[in-house]
Amino acid sequence: MHSPAFAVAPATRELDAALRHKIDQKTKPLGALGRLEELALQIGRVRGSLTPTLNKPHIVIFAGDHGALRDKRGAGISAYPQDVTWQMVENFLAGGAAINVFARANDIGLTIVDAGVAHDFGVRENLVDAKVSHDGTPSYLDGAAMTAEQRDWAMARGAGIVANLAADGCEVIGFGEMGIGNTASASLITHCLTDLALPTCVGRGTGLDDAGLVRKQALLEHALVAWSERNAKPLDVLARFGGFEIAMMAGAMLAAAQAKMLVLVDGFICGSAALTVARIAPDFLDYAVFCHASAESGHRAQLAALQVSPLVSLDLRLGEGTGAALAWPLVKAACAFLNEMASFESAGVSEKL
């Protein structure tokens, strides 16, 4: 896949100035709503309107398995076995996971996508069968996690899923993931695309102890050494170390920005997809709201490398899109104050002397 034409500057200078004026004229001291003011400005710019809407909020969870866990050398990459991936997808479909609870609490639509789980779910309501492979990815400990063709197909499939949601009226979209071992993939992607030291990018994932963390770092060092043609091209890095769920999510993020949707980015794994997209198309960051700072150390490295600030810090490290669901009320509030809060003139309130 070639880097897409991504001429998506979200606002004219005139709209930007008008939005800033509208925010500054609300009945409050200048800047008194802090970060919400910048968020309101971003929403107006993304939606291209002084009175933006964020209709039909939706979160898409991409799930996939990672071949490094099937490799006997990769047993230390995660504290949980690979079967937990398909078991958690079943939990999503049954409505019992954290993301289900938070989505219901905040009236957010939810779609689960099988990007490459090593399990046959059959035809299920709210499950999109988009398997790139029925076995998950091959192991990246000695070779590429996917071919260029598989990567491109996954990205295109993610884009198609978003296009369907956009056609149905979705204007704000969040992303989540499920894939045992995918913090290792995210660590490798983050290291390769930021050039930060690998230990800075590697965390405990699902709960590794100290010895497990040391083993995980050693395995990932091996994976890097095994890539003889190593480079920092984002699409090459994605194919070498990514999961099908990460590749599909990257394509979905690109498509969402191109459709002028506000993109809610969850934690570390979603951050690795966002980092990849930002390296392909830097304007993507204009559309992205980074919802929280994960307890996973590599996520803070991602945020620093991208020079973005998360909305909240709750020490989350669950994934699933939970951070995006929890941030949505703040995003909705920012949009509401832009649209509904009175101005000094309309309320008859005196301005600052």
Secondary structure, 3 states (H helix, E strand, C coil): CCCCCCCCCCCCHHHHHHHHHHHHCECCCCCCCCHHHHHHHHHHHHHCCCCCCCCCCEEEEEEECCHHHHCHHHHHHCCCCCHHHHHHHHHHHHCCCHHHHHHHHCCCEEEEEEEECCCCCCCCCCEEECCCCCCCCCCCCCCCCCCHHHHHHHHHHHHHHHHHHHHCCCCEEEEEEECCCHHHHHHHHHHHHHCCCHHHHCCCCCCCCHHHHHHHHHHHHHHHHCCCCCCCCHHHHHHHHCCHHHHHHHHHHHHHHHCCCEEEECCHHHHHHHHHHHHHCHHHHHHEEECECCCCHHHHHHHHHHCCCCCECCCCCCCCCHHHHHHHHHHHHHHHHHHHCCEHHHHCCCCCC
